[in-house]
Amino acid sequence: MTTLGHHYIGGRRSACASNRPLFSLDAITGERHAVSFFEASDAEVAAAARAAYEAFPAYRSLSPAQRVDFLEAIADEIDALDASFVAEASRETALPAARLEGERKRTSGQLRLFAATVRRGDFHDARIDRAQPDRKPLPRPDLRQYRIGVGPVAVFGASNFPIAFSVAGGDTASALAAGCSVVVKAHPGHMVTAEYVADAIERAIAKTDMPAGTFNMIYGTAATGAALVQTPEIRAVGFTGSLAGGRALFDLAQARPEPIPVFAEMSSVNPVFVLPSALIGRGAQIARELAASVTTGCGQLCTNPGLVLGVRSPEFDAFVSDLRGALEQAVPQAMLGAGIRDNFRHGIARLRAVKGVEVLVAEELDGRIGGHLLKADRRALFESSALEEEVFGPSTIVVELDSEADFHAFARTMRGQLTATVLASESDIERNASLIALLEEKVGRLLFNGYPTGVEVSDAIVHGGPYPATTDARGTSVGSVAIGRFLRPVCYQGYPDANLPLALQDANPLNLIRLIDGVPTREAVRATQTAEATS
């Protein structure tokens, strides 16, 4: 592949050489890639948004079968990328090839998951209330509702997942599945990787005859992203990144003359509640498993278990000692780049300054970061918010509590989180039902005797949670339910059957579940495949 460093706007490549150049850097050496990228000008940002806006009506009107073919074509093109793609992604991020191959499979897998979601049609959430002309005292009109795409979506690539949460990642896949066109703002940390994937999407567009402008991508800095969110054509935003970045985009979106939703996944320390029963007979095992979770991917995961709570006891002391030993033995790894490494060091320094916090492990070798373990007392947890501020890297804080009542006290006041984990015996679940109830109000995913790193791409998964984990706890950025973020309901009243969308017609040719007069019904007049081929 020949890297150009040009934007993707309405099916064409664009770049103004007078704009500020951006450079793809080797994550370890800092060496520049030979090709310069150019920050999008205000005119190019506006053109990309306009191209998405003009493509949207035609794209959303395509049949389900056409949308399925497009999503699966993107997946096929990404799977077909050669070894140079993985090599460039590794150069830009320092992530090992095996991890990146896993990301590639996850990316194509989630595209196929959304294709399956579109194929079965349940995302429409079709609801039909048939007319009741004889109802007293007033007749009921015929009312039919389903969900359509909101419009062009701005998607921001994430730093830590250059494939699975980036150009063709979950936000892009769910937006395209919803019938929305997209404008991706490529992450500056992996622009060459982004170009590989954008080219794959462009090939899929050509093979499936999608409208030009269905997909667009621009390069730039934070200012470029801010300008994109403020363009009037953009109707929603998908973001994965820092709390500061997500909150800034949210505030900009709400300040627009026409506010739009921002679905930002931002900050979480993913607390782990170690009940006393968990340490009986398996404290050393938990310590090893937890250390592995903390250091996976050099801790550069939004689900990293950054806070571990336990009750003072000899068993807890032994557990902390074992955890310390396991983290000391963890092999130091290169982080995604110098900026992320510096931010990690600043985060550890900030925690060191908190009264009642001590550093037990702080491994680093030749600029590579190893396991970090800090220990805090109860007062530090309840009197300082610093322990709930995410430190992006391979670190965790263990807190020694006075009693199990402190679990409840913390759960009542803790911030919103992506996950919370309870390590305990099965009998403790019922005994701690009130703790579980508190955690249900604060997190998107509750784990029992597991570890939060590793987010399965599936129908049931939730990767979200109350603020500051996300800006909108009603959605998820992973799994088929993510499509709902980019849909809105439309109701048709009194329409002739032939003029209704296929999903709402009485002679519905799509094999999907519909709510008809309050009763869930699957009506398949003929096979889905035949219907989609002729729709």
Secondary structure per residue as TSV (DSSP state, phi and psi in degrees):
chain	resnum	aa	ss	phi	psi
A	1	M	-	360.0	138.4
A	2	T	-	-96.2	117.5
A	3	T	-	-79.9	129.5
A	4	L	-	-105.7	-34.2
A	5	G	-	77.0	18.5
A	6	H	-	-101.7	155.0
A	7	H	E	-73.2	161.9
A	8	Y	E	-111.8	108.3
A	9	I	E	-133.9	112.9
A	10	G	T	58.7	34.3
A	11	G	T	85.4	3.8
A	12	R	E	-121.8	161.0
A	13	R	E	-99.2	137.8
A	14	S	E	-141.6	140.0
A	15	A	-	-162.1	135.7
A	16	C	-	-103.9	109.6
A	17	A	T	-64.4	-15.6
A	18	S	T	-81.0	-10.5
A	19	N	S	-74.9	164.7
A	20	R	-	-62.8	129.0
A	21	P	E	-75.5	146.0
A	22	L	E	-119.4	150.2
A	23	F	E	-127.4	138.2
A	24	S	E	-82.3	124.3
A	25	L	E	-110.2	146.0
A	26	D	-	-67.6	125.4
A	27	A	T	-64.0	-23.2
A	28	I	T	-98.9	-48.2
A	29	T	T	-91.6	-21.2
A	30	G	-	80.6	2.9
A	31	E	-	-66.5	139.9
A	32	R	E	-80.2	144.5
A	33	H	E	-70.8	153.7
A	34	A	E	-66.2	-28.3
A	35	V	E	-93.9	135.7
A	36	S	E	-90.4	142.1
A	37	F	E	-104.3	160.1
A	38	F	E	-125.7	132.2
A	39	E	-	-62.0	133.1
A	40	A	-	-63.7	135.1
A	41	S	-	-75.9	167.3
A	42	D	H	-57.8	-38.0
A	43	A	H	-66.5	-38.2
A	44	E	H	-70.9	-37.6
A	45	V	H	-60.5	-46.4
A	46	A	H	-64.2	-38.6
A	47	A	H	-66.3	-38.9
A	48	A	H	-64.6	-44.4
A	49	A	H	-64.1	-39.1
A	50	R	H	-67.0	-40.1
A	51	A	H	-61.5	-41.8
A	52	A	H	-64.5	-39.9
A	53	Y	H	-63.7	-42.0
A	54	E	H	-72.9	-28.1
A	55	A	H	-79.8	-24.8
A	56	F	H	-56.6	-49.2
A	57	P	H	-58.4	-42.7
A	58	A	H	-69.6	-40.3
A	59	Y	H	-67.0	-45.2
A	60	R	H	-68.8	-19.0
A	61	S	T	-85.4	-5.8
A	62	L	S	-66.5	155.9
A	63	S	-	-68.9	158.8
A	64	P	H	-55.7	-38.1
A	65	A	H	-63.4	-38.5
A	66	Q	H	-67.7	-39.8
A	67	R	H	-66.2	-39.4
A	68	V	H	-61.3	-45.5
A	69	D	H	-59.8	-39.8
A	70	F	H	-64.8	-49.3
A	71	L	H	-61.0	-42.2
A	72	E	H	-71.0	-30.6
A	73	A	H	-67.3	-39.7
A	74	I	H	-61.1	-45.1
A	75	A	H	-58.7	-43.7
A	76	D	H	-63.6	-41.9
A	77	E	H	-65.8	-38.0
A	78	I	H	-68.6	-40.8
A	79	D	H	-62.3	-28.7
A	80	A	T	-85.8	-7.7
A	81	L	-	-59.6	139.9
A	82	D	-	-84.0	-175.9
A	83	A	H	-63.4	-24.5
A	84	S	H	-64.7	-29.2
A	85	F	H	-62.0	-50.1
A	86	V	H	-65.5	-38.0
A	87	A	H	-62.9	-41.8
A	88	E	H	-68.4	-40.5
A	89	A	H	-62.5	-38.4
A	90	S	H	-68.7	-39.0
A	91	R	H	-61.8	-41.2
A	92	E	H	-78.8	-21.2
A	93	T	H	-124.7	-12.3
A	94	A	-	66.2	9.9
A	95	L	-	-77.4	139.7
A	96	P	-	-69.0	156.6
A	97	A	H	-58.8	-38.7
A	98	A	H	-62.9	-41.8
A	99	R	H	-63.2	-42.4
A	100	L	H	-69.1	-35.1
A	101	E	H	-63.9	-38.0
A	102	G	H	-62.8	-40.1
A	103	E	H	-64.1	-41.0
A	104	R	H	-57.5	-47.0
A	105	K	H	-64.9	-37.7
A	106	R	H	-64.0	-40.1
A	107	T	H	-65.8	-49.3
A	108	S	H	-66.8	-33.6
A	109	G	H	-65.3	-39.8
A	110	Q	H	-74.1	-29.9
A	111	L	H	-62.2	-40.7
A	112	R	H	-72.2	-31.1
A	113	L	H	-62.4	-44.1
A	114	F	H	-68.8	-32.6
A	115	A	H	-61.1	-43.0
A	116	A	H	-64.5	-36.5
A	117	T	H	-62.9	-44.3
A	118	V	H	-65.6	-39.9
A	119	R	H	-62.1	-41.5
A	120	R	H	-82.7	-18.7
A	121	G	-	80.9	0.3
A	122	D	G	-69.5	-17.2
A	123	F	G	-64.1	-21.6
A	124	H	G	-61.3	-28.5
A	125	D	-	50.6	48.0
A	126	A	-	-66.5	133.5
A	127	R	E	-134.3	128.4
A	128	I	E	-126.5	121.8
A	129	D	E	-113.7	102.9
A	130	R	-	-68.3	154.5
A	131	A	-	-62.2	142.6
A	132	Q	B	-126.1	80.5
A	133	P	T	-65.0	-22.2
A	134	D	T	-97.1	5.1
A	135	R	-	-66.2	140.7
A	136	K	S	-113.7	143.5
A	137	P	S	-83.7	-12.0
A	138	L	S	-129.5	142.1
A	139	P	-	-68.6	155.8
A	140	R	B	-102.8	130.4
A	141	P	-	-75.7	165.5
A	142	D	-	-75.2	123.0
A	143	L	E	-125.7	130.3
A	144	R	E	-140.2	131.5
A	145	Q	E	-129.1	141.0
A	146	Y	E	-150.3	179.7
A	147	R	E	-113.2	140.0
A	148	I	E	-125.2	165.1
A	149	G	E	-63.7	146.2
A	150	V	-	-76.7	-23.6
A	151	G	S	131.0	-167.6
A	152	P	-	-58.6	136.7
A	153	V	E	-117.0	132.3
A	154	A	E	-89.7	126.9
A	155	V	E	-119.5	132.4
A	156	F	E	-108.9	123.5
A	157	G	-	-67.4	143.6
A	158	A	-	-91.6	152.8
A	159	S	S	-73.5	-38.5
A	160	N	S	-90.2	-11.0
A	161	F	-	-128.6	85.4
A	162	P	T	-66.9	-10.8
A	163	I	T	-118.2	-55.7
A	164	A	T	-74.3	-23.0
A	165	F	T	-121.8	34.2
A	166	S	S	-128.9	-129.8
A	167	V	T	-56.0	-46.3
A	168	A	T	-113.5	25.6
A	169	G	S	-75.2	-164.5
A	170	G	H	-59.8	-38.4
A	171	D	H	-66.8	-45.1
A	172	T	H	-64.8	-45.5
A	173	A	H	-61.9	-43.7
A	174	S	H	-70.9	-34.7
A	175	A	H	-66.5	-45.8
A	176	L	H	-63.8	-38.4
A	177	A	H	-62.9	-34.4
A	178	A	T	-74.7	-8.3
A	179	G	T	92.5	18.6
A	180	C	-	-101.3	140.3
A	181	S	-	-77.4	163.1
A	182	V	E	-135.8	152.7
A	183	V	E	-125.5	114.7
A	184	V	E	-93.6	132.4
A	185	K	E	-99.6	107.2
A	186	A	-	-65.1	143.6
A	187	H	-	-72.7	134.3
A	188	P	T	-66.7	-13.3
A	189	G	T	-79.7	-14.9
A	190	H	-	-150.3	64.4
A	191	M	H	-75.1	-33.6
A	192	V	H	-67.5	-43.8
A	193	T	H	-56.9	-43.4
A	194	A	H	-59.7	-40.2
A	195	E	H	-66.8	-39.2
A	196	Y	H	-55.6	-47.5
A	197	V	H	-71.3	-39.2
A	198	A	H	-61.2	-40.6
A	199	D	H	-62.2	-38.6
A	200	A	H	-62.5	-41.9
A	201	I	H	-65.0	-41.1
A	202	E	H	-62.2	-38.1
A	203	R	H	-65.1	-39.0
A	204	A	H	-65.3	-37.8
A	205	I	H	-60.9	-44.9
A	206	A	H	-65.3	-41.3
A	207	K	H	-68.1	-31.9
A	208	T	H	-106.1	3.8
A	209	D	T	60.3	45.7
A	210	M	-	-77.1	155.5
A	211	P	-	-63.0	139.2
A	212	A	T	-61.0	135.2
A	213	G	T	96.1	-4.7
A	214	T	S	-59.3	-38.5
A	215	F	E	-124.5	135.3
A	216	N	E	-140.7	151.5
A	217	M	E	-146.5	136.5
A	218	I	E	-127.3	154.4
A	219	Y	-	-104.5	153.2
A	220	G	-	164.3	-171.0
A	221	T	-	-104.2	-167.7
A	222	A	H	-60.0	-35.1
A	223	A	H	-64.2	-35.3
A	224	T	H	-64.2	-44.2
A	225	G	H	-63.3	-39.8
A	226	A	H	-62.6	-41.9
A	227	A	H	-63.9	-38.9
A	228	L	H	-62.8	-46.0
A	229	V	H	-62.0	-28.4
A	230	Q	H	-89.3	-5.2
A	231	T	S	-68.7	137.1
A	232	P	T	-66.2	-20.4
A	233	E	T	-76.1	-22.9
A	234	I	-	-74.0	134.7
A	235	R	-	-113.4	-11.3
A	236	A	E	-165.2	162.7
A	237	V	E	-133.0	136.2
A	238	G	E	-116.5	128.3
A	239	F	E	-142.7	140.2
A	240	T	E	-131.8	121.4
A	241	G	S	172.2	-148.5
A	242	S	-	-77.0	160.8
A	243	L	H	-62.7	-42.3
A	244	A	H	-63.4	-43.7
A	245	G	H	-67.3	-45.3
A	246	G	H	-64.6	-41.7
A	247	R	H	-66.6	-37.0
A	248	A	H	-63.0	-43.4
A	249	L	H	-65.7	-40.5
A	250	F	H	-59.4	-46.9
A	251	D	H	-63.9	-40.0
A	252	L	H	-63.0	-42.2
A	253	A	H	-65.9	-35.5
A	254	Q	H	-76.3	-23.0
A	255	A	H	-85.0	-6.7
A	256	R	S	-63.7	155.5
A	257	P	S	-55.4	-35.0
A	258	E	S	-118.7	95.8
A	259	P	-	-59.9	148.8
A	260	I	-	-132.2	156.9
A	261	P	-	-74.5	143.0
A	262	V	E	-120.0	121.1
A	263	F	E	-104.6	91.8
A	264	A	E	-111.5	125.7
A	265	E	E	-98.8	121.2
A	266	M	-	-127.2	-69.9
A	267	S	-	-141.2	133.2
A	268	S	-	-160.0	140.5
A	269	V	-	-105.8	-3.9
A	270	N	-	49.1	66.4
A	271	P	-	-61.7	145.6
A	272	V	E	-116.0	121.0
A	273	F	E	-99.5	108.1
A	274	V	E	-96.4	98.4
A	275	L	-	-73.6	150.0
A	276	P	G	-51.8	-36.1
A	277	S	G	-63.9	-25.8
A	278	A	G	-67.5	-27.5
A	279	L	G	-86.8	-7.4
A	280	I	T	-77.5	105.9
A	281	G	T	86.0	-11.0
A	282	R	T	-141.0	22.3
A	283	G	H	-60.9	-42.0
A	284	A	H	-66.5	-38.2
A	285	Q	H	-64.6	-44.6
A	286	I	H	-60.9	-40.9
A	287	A	H	-59.6	-44.3
A	288	R	H	-65.1	-44.6
A	289	E	H	-67.0	-39.9
A	290	L	H	-66.5	-41.7
A	291	A	H	-60.5	-39.9
A	292	A	H	-63.7	-39.1
A	293	S	H	-66.1	-42.4
A	294	V	H	-63.5	-36.0
A	295	T	H	-98.0	-3.3
A	296	T	G	-59.3	129.5
A	297	G	G	61.8	29.2
A	298	C	G	55.8	32.5
A	299	G	G	70.0	8.6
A	300	Q	-	-89.6	54.6
A	301	L	S	-129.4	140.2
A	302	C	T	-69.7	-12.1
A	303	T	T	-103.1	14.8
A	304	N	-	-58.5	130.1
A	305	P	-	-73.8	93.1
A	306	G	-	-93.6	-1.9
A	307	L	E	-145.9	124.2
A	308	V	E	-124.0	122.9
A	309	L	E	-113.1	133.1
A	310	G	E	-149.0	163.8
A	311	V	E	-95.2	137.7
A	312	R	S	-53.5	126.9
A	313	S	S	-174.1	163.2
A	314	P	H	-59.3	-36.8
A	315	E	H	-65.4	-37.7
A	316	F	H	-69.6	-38.1
A	317	D	H	-59.2	-43.3
A	318	A	H	-65.8	-39.2
A	319	F	H	-61.3	-46.2
A	320	V	H	-62.1	-40.0
A	321	S	H	-62.9	-43.1
A	322	D	H	-66.5	-39.1
A	323	L	H	-63.9	-41.1
A	324	R	H	-60.0	-46.2
A	325	G	H	-63.0	-40.2
A	326	A	H	-66.9	-39.5
A	327	L	H	-72.7	-31.0
A	328	E	H	-64.7	-29.8
A	329	Q	H	-87.4	-9.6
A	330	A	S	-64.8	136.4
A	331	V	-	-74.9	124.9
A	332	P	-	-59.0	144.6
A	333	Q	B	-129.2	155.4
A	334	A	-	-74.1	140.0
A	335	M	-	-88.8	177.0
A	336	L	S	-63.4	-22.9
A	337	G	-	178.0	172.0
A	338	A	H	-63.7	-36.7
A	339	G	H	-63.7	-43.0
A	340	I	H	-68.6	-38.1
A	341	R	H	-63.3	-43.0
A	342	D	H	-64.4	-40.2
A	343	N	H	-64.1	-36.4
A	344	F	H	-63.8	-45.3
A	345	R	H	-61.3	-41.2
A	346	H	H	-62.9	-38.9
A	347	G	H	-64.4	-41.9
A	348	I	H	-64.6	-42.1
A	349	A	H	-62.1	-37.9
A	350	R	H	-63.4	-41.4
A	351	L	H	-68.7	-36.8
A	352	R	H	-57.2	-31.3
A	353	A	T	-80.0	-8.3
A	354	V	S	-79.0	130.4
A	355	K	T	-63.3	132.3
A	356	G	T	92.6	4.2
A	357	V	E	-112.4	132.6
A	358	E	E	-128.7	150.0
A	359	V	E	-94.3	124.1
A	360	L	E	-98.0	-35.6
A	361	V	E	-139.5	134.4
A	362	A	E	-149.3	80.6
A	363	E	E	-90.0	133.2
A	364	E	E	-155.3	139.1
A	365	L	E	-145.2	116.9
A	366	D	T	52.2	43.9
A	367	G	T	81.8	-5.2
A	368	R	E	-92.2	143.3
A	369	I	E	-105.1	128.3
A	370	G	E	-104.9	-166.9
A	371	G	E	-65.3	142.1
A	372	H	E	-127.1	130.7
A	373	L	E	-129.6	127.7
A	374	L	E	-119.9	151.4
A	375	K	E	-123.4	135.3
A	376	A	E	-128.2	151.4
A	377	D	E	-90.3	174.8
A	378	R	H	-60.0	-40.5
A	379	R	H	-62.4	-39.7
A	380	A	H	-61.4	-37.0
A	381	L	H	-67.3	-45.1
A	382	F	H	-89.4	-16.4
A	383	E	H	-110.5	-5.5
A	384	S	-	-132.6	130.5
A	385	S	G	-77.9	-7.9
A	386	A	G	-61.2	-30.5
A	387	L	G	-70.1	-16.2
A	388	E	G	-102.0	9.7
A	389	E	S	-92.6	123.8
A	390	E	-	-61.9	132.9
A	391	V	-	-112.7	110.6
A	392	F	-	-81.5	96.3
A	393	G	S	162.4	-174.0
A	394	P	S	-81.5	69.0
A	395	S	E	-139.3	156.7
A	396	T	E	-151.1	158.1
A	397	I	E	-117.8	125.2
A	398	V	E	-98.1	137.1
A	399	V	E	-121.7	127.7
A	400	E	E	-93.1	115.2
A	401	L	E	-98.5	162.9
A	402	D	S	-79.9	-35.7
A	403	S	S	-159.6	171.5
A	404	E	T	-65.1	-21.9
A	405	A	H	-61.2	-26.8
A	406	D	H	-67.6	-27.9
A	407	F	H	-57.3	-47.6
A	408	H	H	-66.4	-40.2
A	409	A	H	-61.8	-42.7
A	410	F	H	-70.0	-43.4
A	411	A	H	-59.6	-31.9
A	412	R	H	-68.3	-29.5
A	413	T	H	-110.6	-8.9
A	414	M	-	-68.9	156.6
A	415	R	-	-71.7	167.8
A	416	G	-	-64.3	141.8
A	417	Q	E	-134.4	155.8
A	418	L	E	-67.6	-41.8
A	419	T	E	-140.9	159.9
A	420	A	E	-141.2	140.4
A	421	T	E	-118.9	135.5
A	422	V	E	-115.3	119.2
A	423	L	E	-103.9	118.1
A	424	A	-	-168.5	177.8
A	425	S	-	-83.3	160.4
A	426	E	H	-61.9	-33.8
A	427	S	H	-65.6	-22.2
A	428	D	H	-73.7	-20.0
A	429	I	H	-61.5	-49.9
A	430	E	H	-67.1	-39.6
A	431	R	H	-66.8	-25.8
A	432	N	T	-111.6	35.2
A	433	A	H	-58.1	-34.9
A	434	S	H	-68.7	-34.7
A	435	L	H	-66.2	-44.4
A	436	I	H	-60.1	-42.1
A	437	A	H	-61.0	-39.8
A	438	L	H	-65.0	-42.1
A	439	L	H	-67.5	-33.4
A	440	E	H	-58.6	-30.1
A	441	E	T	-79.2	-13.4
A	442	K	T	-114.8	-10.9
A	443	V	E	-134.6	165.4
A	444	G	E	-94.7	-26.6
A	445	R	E	-138.6	127.0
A	446	L	E	-106.8	125.2
A	447	L	E	-111.4	141.9
A	448	F	E	-119.8	120.4
A	449	N	S	52.1	45.3
A	450	G	S	-143.8	-168.2
A	451	Y	-	-135.5	141.7
A	452	P	S	-73.9	-21.4
A	453	T	-	-67.8	139.0
A	454	G	-	97.6	103.1
A	455	V	-	-112.4	109.3
A	456	E	-	-67.5	135.1
A	457	V	-	-89.5	108.3
A	458	S	S	-157.8	179.7
A	459	D	S	-70.8	-36.0
A	460	A	S	-90.2	-14.2
A	461	I	-	-66.6	147.5
A	462	V	-	-125.4	122.2
A	463	H	-	-121.2	82.6
A	464	G	-	-170.9	-170.2
A	465	G	-	159.6	169.9
A	466	P	S	-63.1	158.1
A	467	Y	T	-56.0	138.9
A	468	P	T	-93.0	12.0
A	469	A	S	-60.7	-42.1
A	470	T	B	-144.9	170.9
A	471	T	S	-88.8	-8.3
A	472	D	-	-152.2	104.9
A	473	A	T	-75.1	-3.5
A	474	R	T	-82.0	-2.3
A	475	G	-	-128.7	-174.8
A	476	T	-	-141.8	147.8
A	477	S	S	-96.9	-1.6
A	478	V	S	-131.4	142.8
A	479	G	S	98.1	164.9
A	480	S	G	-64.5	-26.2
A	481	V	G	-65.7	-17.8
A	482	A	G	-59.9	-22.9
A	483	I	G	-61.8	-29.2
A	484	G	G	-63.9	-21.9
A	485	R	G	-63.4	-28.2
A	486	F	G	-111.4	26.6
A	487	L	E	-122.8	153.9
A	488	R	E	-139.0	151.0
A	489	P	E	-80.9	144.0
A	490	V	E	-130.9	133.5
A	491	C	E	-110.5	135.9
A	492	Y	E	-110.9	125.3
A	493	Q	E	-115.9	121.7
A	494	G	S	72.8	16.1
A	495	Y	-	-75.7	143.3
A	496	P	-	-60.2	143.3
A	497	D	G	-56.5	-41.4
A	498	A	G	-67.6	-19.8
A	499	N	G	-96.6	-0.1
A	500	L	S	-81.8	157.2
A	501	P	-	-57.3	149.3
A	502	L	G	-52.8	-39.0
A	503	A	G	-63.7	-18.4
A	504	L	G	-109.9	-4.7
A	505	Q	-	-71.8	147.9
A	506	D	T	-59.8	-44.6
A	507	A	T	-87.4	58.8
A	508	N	-	-66.1	120.1
A	509	P	-	-88.5	2.5
A	510	L	S	-102.4	135.5
A	511	N	-	-84.1	82.2
A	512	L	E	-137.5	158.1
A	513	I	E	-80.7	131.1
A	514	R	E	-130.3	149.9
A	515	L	E	-94.4	106.9
A	516	I	E	-113.2	115.9
A	517	D	T	49.8	41.2
A	518	G	T	83.9	0.5
A	519	V	E	-114.6	122.4
A	520	P	E	-63.2	126.4
A	521	T	E	-138.2	134.9
A	522	R	E	-107.7	112.5
A	523	E	E	-114.6	114.6
A	524	A	-	-115.3	98.5
A	525	V	S	-69.5	-37.7
A	526	R	S	-149.8	171.2
A	527	A	-	-57.9	140.8
A	528	T	H	-56.1	-43.8
A	529	Q	H	-61.1	-41.5
A	530	T	H	-64.8	-43.5
A	531	A	H	-62.7	-43.8
A	532	E	H	-66.4	-33.9
A	533	A	H	-68.0	-26.7
A	534	T	H	-105.0	-5.2
A	535	S	-	-79.8	360.0
